[in-house]
Amino acid sequence: MNLSELINYFRTGGSYQDFCRDQNLDQASQSLEIFMEQPLELNNNLAFFEIETTEGSTEFVKDGVRYYNVFGLSYFLEVLKEISQSEHQDLADRDIAELFYNHVMSKG
């Protein structure tokens, strides 16, 4: 799943509970984190981990794949909610993905 697909999942009614179940994530985690396969590119695959698994690392390797922590799932969902209640609610999923991606790239 890439960023556009993740955005589409939640914008078309996908629930947090179903997402956690489908991704085998512990909803009771202190924080669920979204990681992107490196090198960072807009359409790269995402991976989702509990902060207890990554110990808050900005980079994490699983099954030989190097990932970079792009943002927390709660932050991601809050931004999507704000967009849905703004004059930008009609933006395409890909346009929103580009906004998220540009934010990540501006961090560092």
All heavy atoms as an XYZ file, in Angstrom:
887
protein
N       0.851     -1.170      0.000
C       0.000      0.000      0.000
C       0.899      1.235      0.000
O       1.824      1.335      0.790
C      -0.874     -0.049      1.269
C      -1.680      1.206      1.510
S      -2.716      1.141      3.016
C      -3.844     -0.159      2.625
N       0.601      2.161     -0.913
C       1.351      3.419     -0.928
C       0.511      4.522     -0.279
O      -0.601      4.278      0.191
C       1.800      3.789     -2.349
C       0.649      4.102     -3.278
O      -0.407      4.556     -2.881
N       0.860      3.856     -4.560
N       1.044      5.712     -0.247
C       0.385      6.822      0.446
C      -0.981      7.156     -0.152
O      -1.957      7.348      0.575
C       1.317      8.037      0.417
C       1.050      9.167      1.381
C       0.838      8.692      2.808
C       2.190     10.167      1.334
N      -1.086      7.197     -1.467
C      -2.382      7.484     -2.115
C      -3.417      6.424     -1.753
O      -4.586      6.739     -1.509
C      -2.231      7.551     -3.633
O      -1.512      8.685     -4.016
N      -2.993      5.172     -1.725
C      -3.913      4.086     -1.388
C      -4.350      4.161      0.076
O      -5.514      3.902      0.394
C      -3.244      2.736     -1.679
C      -3.019      2.512     -3.163
C      -2.060      1.380     -3.465
O      -1.229      1.023     -2.595
O      -2.123      0.860     -4.599
N      -3.436      4.533      0.955
C      -3.785      4.695      2.364
C      -4.803      5.826      2.533
O      -5.784      5.687      3.270
C      -2.531      4.972      3.197
C      -2.748      5.153      4.694
C      -3.294      3.869      5.328
C      -1.445      5.582      5.366
N      -4.577      6.920      1.855
C      -5.507      8.053      1.902
C      -6.878      7.614      1.398
O      -7.908      7.878      2.024
C      -4.949      9.244      1.096
C      -3.732      9.828      1.823
C      -6.018     10.297      0.840
C      -2.873     10.740      0.982
N      -6.891      6.911      0.280
C      -8.151      6.444     -0.283
C      -8.875      5.505      0.674
O     -10.107      5.582      0.817
C      -7.907      5.756     -1.628
C      -9.202      5.315     -2.261
O      -9.619      4.171     -2.109
N      -9.841      6.231     -2.966
N      -8.141      4.642      1.330
C      -8.748      3.702      2.282
C      -9.573      4.458      3.323
O     -10.729      4.119      3.577
C      -7.661      2.857      2.965
C      -8.207      1.956      4.044
C      -8.721      0.705      3.722
C      -8.250      2.364      5.374
C      -9.250     -0.118      4.705
C      -8.774      1.551      6.365
C      -9.270      0.301      6.023
O      -9.805     -0.497      6.993
N      -8.974      5.464      3.936
C      -9.679      6.186      4.996
C     -10.704      7.165      4.452
O     -11.736      7.395      5.094
C      -8.687      6.882      5.930
C      -8.005      5.912      6.861
C      -6.686      5.559      6.659
C      -8.689      5.330      7.908
C      -6.056      4.655      7.504
C      -8.081      4.422      8.761
C      -6.756      4.079      8.562
N     -10.470      7.727      3.278
C     -11.438      8.686      2.723
C     -12.693      8.001      2.202
O     -13.726      8.648      2.034
C     -10.802      9.500      1.596
C      -9.781     10.502      2.113
C      -9.188     11.302      0.988
N     -10.021     12.465      0.706
C      -9.922     13.183     -0.412
N      -9.047     12.857     -1.346
N     -10.693     14.232     -0.593
N     -12.616      6.707      1.944
C     -13.784      5.978      1.435
C     -14.444      5.139      2.518
O     -15.156      4.182      2.224
C     -13.405      5.095      0.233
O     -12.376      4.180      0.625
C     -12.947      5.939     -0.953
N     -14.205      5.492      3.772
C     -14.931      4.872      4.866
C     -14.225      3.766      5.620
O     -14.820      3.161      6.511
N     -12.975      3.488      5.287
C     -12.235      2.481      6.041
C     -12.089      2.925      7.484
O     -11.839      4.095      7.754
N     -12.262      1.996      8.407
C     -12.201      2.354      9.825
C     -10.823      2.075     10.409
O     -10.088      1.209      9.931
C     -13.257      1.593     10.621
O     -12.862      0.250     10.816
N     -10.518      2.802     11.464
C      -9.269      2.620     12.196
C      -9.181      1.190     12.732
O      -8.146      0.531     12.621
C      -9.219      3.644     13.336
C      -8.018      3.533     14.230
C      -6.792      4.074     13.862
C      -8.111      2.896     15.470
C      -5.685      3.984     14.690
C      -7.011      2.805     16.305
C      -5.796      3.350     15.899
O      -4.718      3.250     16.720
N     -10.268      0.698     13.301
C     -10.284     -0.640     13.872
C     -10.022     -1.702     12.799
O      -9.231     -2.625     13.012
C     -11.626     -0.919     14.575
C     -11.854     -0.101     15.825
C     -12.269      1.351     15.535
O     -12.683      1.711     14.436
N     -12.135      2.194     16.549
N     -10.691     -1.580     11.650
C     -10.485     -2.549     10.566
C      -9.060     -2.460     10.032
O      -8.444     -3.482      9.727
C     -11.480     -2.318      9.425
C     -12.898     -2.734      9.801
O     -13.072     -3.466     10.802
O     -13.826     -2.308      9.093
N      -8.547     -1.239      9.922
C      -7.188     -1.057      9.434
C      -6.195     -1.756     10.368
O      -5.325     -2.499      9.914
C      -6.844      0.430      9.317
C      -5.459      0.681      8.825
C      -5.154      0.570      7.485
C      -4.440      1.012      9.714
C      -3.865      0.780      7.027
C      -3.158      1.225      9.273
C      -2.868      1.114      7.915
N      -6.345     -1.511     11.661
C      -5.444     -2.143     12.633
C      -5.543     -3.662     12.557
O      -4.523     -4.357     12.586
C      -5.757     -1.661     14.039
S      -5.278      0.062     14.324
N      -6.752     -4.174     12.449
C      -6.939     -5.618     12.344
C      -6.277     -6.155     11.077
O      -5.522     -7.129     11.115
C      -8.427     -5.972     12.358
C      -8.664     -7.486     12.401
C     -10.095     -7.898     12.126
N     -10.404     -7.565     10.730
C     -11.397     -6.761     10.349
N     -12.192     -6.220     11.225
N     -11.607     -6.509      9.078
N      -6.514     -5.494      9.948
C      -5.958     -5.957      8.668
C      -4.437     -5.898      8.634
O      -3.792     -6.697      7.967
C      -6.525     -5.131      7.510
C      -8.024     -5.351      7.317
O      -8.582     -6.317      7.885
O      -8.638     -4.529      6.609
N      -3.861     -4.927      9.351
C      -2.398     -4.750      9.370
C      -1.742     -5.449     10.568
O      -0.541     -5.311     10.779
C      -2.052     -3.258      9.394
C      -2.509     -2.480      8.179
C      -1.813     -2.941      6.905
O      -0.629     -3.268      6.906
N      -2.551     -2.969      5.810
N      -2.541     -6.167     11.342
C      -2.049     -6.850     12.544
C      -1.374     -5.887     13.510
O      -0.293     -6.159     14.034
C      -1.100     -7.999     12.178
C      -1.804     -9.089     11.416
O      -2.900     -9.493     11.776
N      -1.177     -9.561     10.343
N      -2.009     -4.738     13.726
C      -1.486     -3.717     14.631
C      -2.266     -3.730     15.935
O      -3.483     -3.924     15.934
C      -1.586     -2.327     13.991
C      -0.757     -2.115     12.742
C      -1.152     -0.809     12.053
C       0.729     -2.117     13.082
N      -1.578     -3.489     17.020
C      -2.185     -3.454     18.342
C      -2.779     -2.064     18.577
O      -2.046     -1.089     18.736
C      -1.136     -3.776     19.400
C      -1.687     -3.787     20.804
O      -2.907     -3.565     20.993
O      -0.889     -4.011     21.731
N      -4.100     -1.973     18.614
C      -4.766     -0.687     18.827
C      -4.425     -0.079     20.183
O      -4.558      1.128     20.360
C      -6.287     -0.847     18.732
C      -6.775     -1.173     17.351
C      -8.284     -1.279     17.322
O      -8.975     -0.397     17.814
N      -8.795     -2.351     16.748
N      -3.977     -0.883     21.117
C      -3.626     -0.393     22.446
C      -2.204      0.162     22.494
O      -1.759      0.628     23.537
C      -3.783     -1.513     23.467
N      -1.516      0.158     21.372
C      -0.154      0.676     21.324
C      -0.136      2.151     21.727
O      -1.091      2.887     21.478
C       0.415      0.538     19.910
O       1.659      1.200     19.783
N       0.972      2.554     22.303
C       1.145      3.964     22.670
C       1.069      4.842     21.423
O       0.538      5.947     21.459
C       2.488      4.143     23.370
C       2.749      5.542     23.852
C       4.106      5.638     24.544
O       4.972      4.784     24.383
N       4.270      6.689     25.314
N       1.604      4.349     20.308
C       1.567      5.089     19.048
C       1.770      4.123     17.886
O       2.633      3.250     17.940
C       2.668      6.154     19.027
O       2.663      6.857     17.804
N       0.961      4.290     16.850
C       1.146      3.536     15.614
C       1.823      4.458     14.621
O       1.411      5.603     14.439
C      -0.197      3.036     15.083
C      -0.950      2.097     16.034
C      -2.313      1.751     15.462
C      -0.147      0.830     16.301
N       2.867      3.960     13.982
C       3.709      4.782     13.120
C       3.644      4.312     11.668
O       3.573      3.111     11.400
C       5.158      4.729     13.606
C       5.349      5.150     15.059
C       5.114      6.625     15.281
O       5.585      7.421     14.456
O       4.458      6.981     16.275
N       3.700      5.280     10.758
C       3.732      5.004      9.326
C       5.171      5.178      8.861
O       5.771      6.229      9.051
C       2.803      5.955      8.549
C       1.363      5.819      9.047
C       2.909      5.683      7.046
C       0.418      6.860      8.479
N       5.692      4.140      8.244
C       7.043      4.152      7.688
C       6.958      3.996      6.177
O       6.049      3.337      5.675
C       7.873      2.993      8.250
C       8.391      3.218      9.643
C       7.543      3.198     10.732
C       9.738      3.438      9.856
C       8.023      3.395     12.022
C      10.236      3.636     11.134
C       9.380      3.613     12.228
N       7.923      4.596      5.460
C       7.990      4.488      4.006
C       9.293      3.807      3.622
O      10.343      4.070      4.201
C       7.916      5.875      3.357
C       7.908      5.838      1.836
S       7.787      7.510      1.103
C       6.016      7.790      1.260
N       9.183      2.928      2.632
C      10.351      2.231      2.110
C      11.359      3.247      1.584
O      10.981      4.231      0.946
C       9.884      1.318      0.977
C      10.766      0.168      0.665
C      10.109     -0.761     -0.337
O       9.141     -1.470      0.028
O      10.555     -0.740     -1.504
N      12.633      3.002      1.870
C      13.692      3.903      1.393
C      14.271      3.376      0.087
O      14.262      2.173     -0.131
C      14.789      4.007      2.448
C      14.337      4.740      3.678
C      15.507      5.025      4.607
O      16.642      5.143      4.194
N      15.212      5.125      5.884
N      14.793      4.248     -0.776
C      14.822      5.706     -0.651
C      13.407      6.269     -0.817
O      12.585      5.704     -1.526
C      15.735      6.160     -1.790
C      15.623      5.085     -2.819
C      15.380      3.805     -2.051
N      13.147      7.375     -0.133
C      11.809      7.947     -0.109
C      11.383      8.435     -1.493
O      12.047      9.263     -2.095
C      11.752      9.114      0.883
C      12.092      8.773      2.332
C      12.007     10.015      3.193
C      11.211      7.671      2.869
N      10.272      7.879     -1.960
C       9.653      8.300     -3.221
C       8.147      8.233     -3.027
O       7.646      7.384     -2.295
C      10.098      7.399     -4.374
C      11.582      7.534     -4.689
C      12.024      6.700     -5.861
O      11.156      6.259     -6.650
O      13.226      6.479     -5.993
N       7.436      9.109     -3.687
C       6.002      9.277     -3.472
C       5.216      7.967     -3.515
O       4.339      7.742     -2.703
C       5.425     10.270     -4.486
C       3.928     10.544     -4.399
C       3.559     11.128     -3.040
C       3.487     11.481     -5.507
N       5.525      7.092     -4.441
C       4.725      5.877     -4.608
C       5.303      4.648     -3.919
O       4.853      3.530     -4.173
C       4.514      5.597     -6.100
C       3.622      6.644     -6.721
O       2.601      7.010     -6.167
N       4.022      7.157     -7.867
N       6.291      4.850     -3.052
C       6.877      3.710     -2.342
C       5.866      3.062     -1.403
O       4.925      3.705     -0.937
C       8.095      4.147     -1.529
C       9.335      4.249     -2.374
O       9.283      4.170     -3.589
N      10.466      4.438     -1.727
N       6.122      1.804     -1.106
C       5.287      1.066     -0.164
C       5.444      1.614      1.248
O       6.519      2.087      1.623
C       5.658     -0.415     -0.171
C       5.201     -1.105     -1.427
O       4.144     -0.799     -1.968
N       6.000     -2.035     -1.898
N       4.360      1.520      1.981
C       4.352      1.907      3.381
C       4.331      0.651      4.248
O       3.880     -0.408      3.813
C       3.106      2.739      3.702
C       2.918      4.030      2.928
C       1.583      4.671      3.291
C       4.064      4.989      3.182
N       4.810      0.809      5.463
C       4.713     -0.246      6.470
C       4.241      0.423      7.755
O       4.462      1.619      7.959
C       6.058     -0.929      6.672
N       3.618     -0.356      8.604
C       3.002      0.187      9.811
C       3.497     -0.608     11.009
O       3.454     -1.841     10.999
C       1.478      0.115      9.689
C       0.995      0.644      8.370
C       0.772     -0.203      7.306
C       0.813      1.999      8.176
C       0.356      0.284      6.070
C       0.397      2.507      6.956
C       0.174      1.645      5.901
N       3.971      0.109     12.018
C       4.541     -0.544     13.188
C       4.087      0.162     14.463
O       3.880      1.376     14.470
C       6.078     -0.490     13.145
C       6.684     -1.102     11.921
C       7.212     -0.295     10.924
C       6.748     -2.481     11.767
C       7.793     -0.842      9.786
C       7.335     -3.044     10.630
C       7.853     -2.224      9.644
N       4.006     -0.614     15.528
C       3.793     -0.040     16.842
C       5.111      0.585     17.296
O       6.192      0.058     16.992
C       3.376     -1.110     17.856
C       2.053     -1.771     17.562
C       2.173     -3.054     16.746
O       3.288     -3.389     16.286
O       1.141     -3.719     16.556
N       5.035      1.690     18.014
C       6.243      2.361     18.487
C       7.034      1.448     19.431
O       8.261      1.539     19.505
C       5.926      3.727     19.133
C       7.192      4.573     19.219
C       5.245      3.542     20.480
C       6.936      6.034     19.508
N       6.349      0.537     20.082
C       7.039     -0.409     20.951
C       7.961     -1.337     20.146
O       8.978     -1.803     20.654
C       6.031     -1.247     21.754
C       5.207     -0.455     22.743
C       3.966      0.228     22.143
O       3.720      0.107     20.910
O       3.255      0.895     22.906
N       7.622     -1.581     18.884
C       8.437     -2.428     18.020
C       9.662     -1.675     17.518
O      10.770     -2.214     17.485
C       7.601     -2.929     16.814
O       6.494     -3.667     17.303
C       8.432     -3.783     15.874
N       9.456     -0.426     17.122
C      10.560      0.354     16.534
C      11.351      1.125     17.581
O      12.387      1.708     17.255
C      10.022      1.363     15.510
O       9.190      2.315     16.180
C       9.246      0.664     14.399
N      10.845      1.163     18.805
C      11.468      1.906     19.900
C      11.683      3.378     19.553
O      12.642      4.008     19.963
C      12.776      1.240     20.324
C      12.572     -0.173     20.836
C      13.849     -0.888     21.217
O      14.952     -0.424     20.861
O      13.730     -1.934     21.872
N      10.772      3.924     18.733
C      10.825      5.337     18.377
C      11.865      5.697     17.342
O      12.131      6.880     17.123
N      12.445      4.719     16.685
C      13.487      4.976     15.688
C      12.928      5.694     14.467
O      11.777      5.489     14.093
C      14.115      3.663     15.213
O      14.728      3.001     16.273
N      13.765      6.504     13.859
C      13.361      7.139     12.603
C      13.590      6.197     11.425
O      12.941      6.349     10.394
C      14.109      8.457     12.355
O      15.502      8.215     12.393
C      13.733      9.504     13.386
N      14.494      5.256     11.576
C      14.723      4.241     10.551
C      14.545      2.870     11.183
O      14.879      2.663     12.351
C      16.126      4.370      9.968
C      16.307      5.643      9.171
C      17.624      5.671      8.399
O      18.310      4.645      8.330
O      17.937      6.737      7.874
N      13.996      1.952     10.385
C      13.728      0.609     10.886
C      13.898     -0.360      9.735
O      13.468     -0.085      8.616
C      12.301      0.552     11.454
C      11.959     -0.719     12.148
C      12.505     -1.021     13.390
C      11.084     -1.624     11.575
C      12.184     -2.192     14.051
C      10.753     -2.800     12.217
C      11.300     -3.086     13.459
N      14.524     -1.498     10.006
C      14.721     -2.526      8.989
C      13.904     -3.750      9.366
O      13.979     -4.233     10.497
C      16.214     -2.912      8.850
C      16.382     -4.034      7.832
C      17.042     -1.699      8.458
N      13.097     -4.211      8.408
C      12.324     -5.434      8.606
C      12.412     -6.271      7.343
O      12.195     -5.751      6.238
C      10.866     -5.116      8.931
C      10.078     -6.394      9.164
C       8.737     -6.168      9.756
C       8.145     -7.553      9.995
N       6.781     -7.531     10.332
N      12.737     -7.520      7.516
C      12.860     -8.455      6.393
C      13.799     -7.916      5.322
O      13.546     -8.061      4.126
C      11.488     -8.781      5.798
C      10.555     -9.429      6.806
O      11.038    -10.149      7.701
O       9.326     -9.199      6.707
N      14.856     -7.237      5.744
C      15.856     -6.726      4.826
C      15.476     -5.441      4.109
O      16.229     -4.953      3.278
N      14.317     -4.900      4.425
C      13.852     -3.655      3.793
C      14.042     -2.520      4.792
O      13.624     -2.623      5.945
C      12.369     -3.751      3.362
C      11.904     -2.449      2.738
C      12.168     -4.918      2.403
N      14.653     -1.431      4.334
C      14.888     -0.263      5.187
C      13.726      0.714      5.015
O      13.352      1.082      3.907
C      16.200      0.413      4.797
C      16.549      1.612      5.686
C      17.947      2.123      5.412
N      18.967      1.134      5.657
C      19.472      0.839      6.859
N      19.021      1.448      7.923
N      20.401     -0.078      6.986
N      13.164      1.121      6.164
C      12.033      2.041      6.195
C      12.403      3.296      6.966
O      13.253      3.267      7.852
C      10.825      1.389      6.895
C      10.258      0.202      6.174
C      10.633     -1.088      6.527
C       9.337      0.361      5.144
C      10.101     -2.197      5.878
C       8.803     -0.732      4.483
C       9.189     -2.006      4.859
O       8.660     -3.089      4.215
N      11.706      4.385      6.639
C      11.890      5.661      7.316
C      10.553      6.083      7.913
O       9.511      6.026      7.242
C      12.381      6.720      6.315
C      12.622      8.071      6.937
C      13.786      8.329      7.648
C      11.679      9.085      6.811
C      14.009      9.568      8.231
C      11.894     10.326      7.386
C      13.059     10.552      8.096
O      13.276     11.778      8.673
N      10.552      6.519      9.174
C       9.341      6.947      9.860
C       8.895      8.294      9.290
O       9.595      9.287      9.409
C       9.616      7.070     11.364
C       8.370      7.395     12.154
O       7.415      7.960     11.646
N       8.398      7.042     13.413
N       7.724      8.313      8.662
C       7.251      9.553      8.046
C       6.284     10.328      8.949
O       6.322     11.544      8.971
C       6.650      9.317      6.640
C       7.756      8.973      5.662
C       5.587      8.248      6.628
N       5.421      9.643      9.698
C       4.556     10.298     10.668
C       3.723      9.257     11.407
O       3.619      8.119     10.989
C       3.614     11.359     10.069
C       3.203     11.126      8.657
C       2.276     10.167      8.332
C       3.754     11.872      7.636
C       1.893      9.956      7.027
C       3.387     11.659      6.315
C       2.464     10.708      6.012
N       3.146      9.697     12.498
C       2.273      8.826     13.269
C       0.918      8.686     12.590
O       0.447      9.596     11.908
N       0.287      7.549     12.796
C      -1.029      7.309     12.203
C      -2.060      8.296     12.749
O      -2.918      8.769     12.005
C      -1.467      5.859     12.455
C      -2.776      5.428     11.822
C      -2.752      5.606     10.298
C      -3.093      3.982     12.180
N      -1.971      8.648     14.026
C      -2.942      9.592     14.591
C      -2.815     10.968     13.937
O      -3.823     11.616     13.643
C      -2.797      9.696     16.110
O      -1.505     10.109     16.455
N      -1.580     11.415     13.676
C      -1.362     12.689     12.975
C      -1.963     12.616     11.570
O      -2.680     13.522     11.135
C       0.139     12.997     12.899
C       0.483     14.116     11.939
C       0.322     15.446     12.315
C       0.946     13.840     10.657
C       0.623     16.474     11.433
C       1.247     14.861      9.773
C       1.087     16.169     10.166
O       1.370     17.184      9.290
N      -1.675     11.540     10.869
C      -2.178     11.331      9.517
C      -3.708     11.422      9.489
O      -4.281     12.130      8.662
C      -1.696      9.960      9.017
C      -2.301      9.526      7.725
C      -1.794      9.983      6.518
C      -3.368      8.633      7.709
C      -2.351      9.574      5.312
C      -3.924      8.226      6.516
C      -3.416      8.692      5.309
N      -4.356     10.730     10.417
C      -5.819     10.732     10.447
C      -6.384     12.102     10.802
O      -7.418     12.516     10.268
C      -6.326      9.669     11.429
C      -6.043      8.225     11.009
C      -6.430      7.263     12.121
C      -6.744      7.886      9.705
N      -5.699     12.824     11.687
C      -6.147     14.175     12.054
C      -6.067     15.119     10.853
O      -6.986     15.912     10.610
C      -5.326     14.713     13.222
C      -5.813     16.052     13.732
C      -7.240     16.039     14.259
O      -7.692     15.019     14.816
O      -7.915     17.073     14.114
N      -4.999     15.030     10.084
C      -4.857     15.877      8.894
C      -5.935     15.533      7.876
O      -6.556     16.428      7.287
C      -3.442     15.772      8.283
C      -3.370     16.478      6.942
C      -2.404     16.347      9.243
N      -6.198     14.244      7.666
C      -7.270     13.857      6.734
C      -8.618     14.410      7.195
O      -9.410     14.877      6.373
C      -7.362     12.340      6.612
C      -6.339     11.648      5.732
C      -6.646     10.154      5.645
C      -6.272     12.257      4.344
N      -8.867     14.381      8.492
C     -10.123     14.924      9.024
C     -10.210     16.426      8.754
O     -11.255     16.933      8.326
C     -10.206     14.645     10.523
C     -11.457     15.150     11.176
C     -11.459     14.826     12.657
C     -12.652     15.449     13.345
N     -12.635     15.193     14.791
N      -9.118     17.141      8.993
C      -9.105     18.584      8.746
C      -9.339     18.897      7.271
O     -10.074     19.828      6.939
C      -7.793     19.188      9.221
C      -7.669     19.245     10.733
C      -6.334     19.778     11.214
O      -5.612     20.401     10.413
O      -6.022     19.564     12.397
N      -8.723     18.118      6.395
C      -8.916     18.326      4.954
C     -10.377     18.095      4.582
O     -10.961     18.865      3.807
C      -7.980     17.418      4.135
C      -6.527     17.900      4.282
C      -8.393     17.375      2.665
C      -5.494     16.954      3.705
N     -10.993     17.070      5.162
C     -12.389     16.753      4.820
C     -13.355     17.841      5.274
O     -14.469     17.932      4.773
C     -12.805     15.416      5.439
O     -12.978     15.536      6.830
N     -12.923     18.678      6.211
C     -13.775     19.742      6.733
C     -13.346     21.119      6.218
O     -13.785     22.134      6.741
C     -13.735     19.718      8.266
C     -14.270     18.443      8.846
C     -14.025     18.311     10.331
O     -13.300     19.086     10.937
N     -14.641     17.309     10.936
N     -12.508     21.138      5.204
C     -11.996     22.405      4.694
C     -12.414     22.618      3.238
O     -13.048     21.755      2.626
C     -10.462     22.422      4.783
O      -9.908     21.610      3.763
N     -11.987     23.744      2.716
C     -12.266     24.031      1.305
C     -11.449     23.141      0.379
O     -11.656     23.136     -0.834
C     -12.006     25.516      0.995
C     -10.558     25.937      1.066
C     -10.089     26.351      2.458
O     -10.845     26.229      3.438
O      -8.943     26.795      2.562
N     -10.538     22.343      0.935
C      -9.697     21.437      0.140
C     -10.243     20.014      0.100
O      -9.568     19.103     -0.362
C      -8.264     21.412      0.694
C      -7.634     22.760      0.756
N      -7.340     23.507     -0.362
C      -7.261     23.511      1.818
C      -6.813     24.652      0.001
N      -6.751     24.686      1.316
N     -11.471     19.826      0.548
C     -12.045     18.484      0.639
C     -12.156     17.769     -0.705
O     -12.242     16.542     -0.757
C     -13.410     18.533      1.317
C     -14.458     19.294      0.541
C     -15.735     19.450      1.343
O     -15.892     18.856      2.404
N     -16.653     20.250      0.843
N     -12.148     18.523     -1.800
C     -12.283     17.922     -3.124
C     -10.946     17.540     -3.756
O     -10.915     17.057     -4.894
C     -13.048     18.862     -4.060
C     -14.492     19.044     -3.620
O     -15.059     18.108     -3.012
O     -15.058     20.127     -3.860
N      -9.838     17.743     -3.040
C      -8.539     17.341     -3.583
C      -8.523     15.848     -3.848
O      -9.098     15.058     -3.088
C      -7.410     17.662     -2.592
C      -6.976     19.114     -2.470
C      -5.954     19.255     -1.332
C      -6.370     19.615     -3.763
N      -7.851     15.458     -4.914
C      -7.705     14.040     -5.234
C      -6.768     13.387     -4.218
O      -5.913     14.047     -3.623
C      -7.140     13.881     -6.648
N      -6.918     12.086     -4.044
C      -6.061     11.345     -3.117
C      -4.581     11.568     -3.439
O      -3.767     11.760     -2.549
C      -6.363      9.850     -3.175
C      -7.779      9.518     -2.712
O      -8.385     10.336     -1.990
O      -8.275      8.434     -3.079
N      -4.256     11.561     -4.709
C      -2.855     11.742     -5.115
C      -2.348     13.133     -4.723
O      -1.207     13.280     -4.310
C      -2.688     11.524     -6.612
C      -1.273     11.788     -7.084
C      -0.922     11.009     -8.336
N       0.390     11.345     -8.813
C       1.511     10.792     -8.374
N       1.472      9.884     -7.442
N       2.680     11.136     -8.887
N      -3.184     14.154     -4.859
C      -2.777     15.509     -4.471
C      -2.514     15.594     -2.963
O      -1.562     16.239     -2.533
C      -3.843     16.535     -4.873
C      -3.989     16.658     -6.384
O      -3.001     16.384     -7.103
O      -5.085     17.009     -6.844
N      -3.364     14.938     -2.194
C      -3.148     14.918     -0.746
C      -1.869     14.145     -0.428
O      -1.083     14.558      0.427
C      -4.368     14.318     -0.021
C      -5.584     15.223     -0.224
C      -4.070     14.115      1.460
C      -6.890     14.629      0.247
N      -1.641     13.051     -1.133
C      -0.411     12.269     -0.936
C       0.811     13.138     -1.215
O       1.804     13.076     -0.475
C      -0.418     11.037     -1.837
N       0.748     13.943     -2.245
C       1.870     14.830     -2.562
C       2.099     15.845     -1.451
O       3.245     16.150     -1.116
C       1.639     15.536     -3.894
C       1.823     14.629     -5.087
C       1.575     15.327     -6.419
O       1.602     16.575     -6.470
O       1.359     14.608     -7.411
N       1.022     16.354     -0.849
C       1.172     17.289      0.270
C       1.860     16.609      1.452
O       2.782     17.163      2.051
C      -0.192     17.835      0.697
C      -0.889     18.760     -0.294
C      -2.313     19.069      0.173
C      -0.099     20.040     -0.479
N       1.424     15.407      1.792
C       2.068     14.655      2.873
C       3.533     14.390      2.539
O       4.418     14.575      3.374
C       1.361     13.314      3.110
C       0.198     13.371      4.049
C      -1.098     13.175      3.590
C       0.384     13.577      5.409
C      -2.181     13.196      4.455
C      -0.695     13.596      6.289
C      -1.967     13.413      5.807
N       3.785     13.940      1.323
C       5.145     13.615      0.898
C       6.050     14.848      0.967
O       7.164     14.784      1.477
C       5.121     13.037     -0.520
C       6.486     12.737     -1.070
C       7.189     11.617     -0.653
C       7.072     13.582     -2.010
C       8.451     11.336     -1.162
C       8.328     13.309     -2.512
C       9.014     12.176     -2.088
O      10.261     11.923     -2.585
N       5.567     15.974      0.483
C       6.352     17.202      0.531
C       6.648     17.622      1.969
O       7.729     18.117      2.265
C       5.646     18.339     -0.218
C       5.656     18.106     -1.713
O       6.513     17.402     -2.252
N       4.689     18.677     -2.402
N       5.699     17.375      2.855
C       5.928     17.669      4.276
C       7.062     16.790      4.819
O       7.942     17.272      5.522
C       4.635     17.432      5.067
C       4.819     17.522      6.543
N       5.041     18.726      7.193
C       4.845     16.569      7.495
C       5.183     18.483      8.488
N       5.081     17.196      8.697
N       7.040     15.519      4.474
C       8.090     14.591      4.911
C       9.439     15.049      4.377
O      10.433     15.087      5.110
C       7.776     13.158      4.446
C       8.975     12.242      4.647
C       6.567     12.613      5.181
N       9.481     15.394      3.110
C      10.757     15.777      2.485
C      11.283     17.092      3.053
O      12.497     17.300      3.117
C      10.604     15.863      0.968
C      10.241     14.540      0.319
S      11.329     13.160      0.774
C      12.807     13.617     -0.087
N      10.406     17.945      3.522
C      10.862     19.226      4.090
C      11.447     19.048      5.491
O      12.150     19.920      5.981
C       9.715     20.238      4.125
O       8.758     19.883      5.099
N      11.149     17.907      6.131
C      11.664     17.643      7.471
C      13.144     17.315      7.465
O      13.820     17.472      8.460
C      10.935     16.477      8.142
C       9.514     16.779      8.529
C       8.889     15.748      9.426
C       9.148     14.317      9.090
N       8.422     13.360      9.916
N      13.630     16.848      6.344
C      15.014     16.541      6.476
C      15.722     15.936      5.383
O      16.802     15.647      5.344
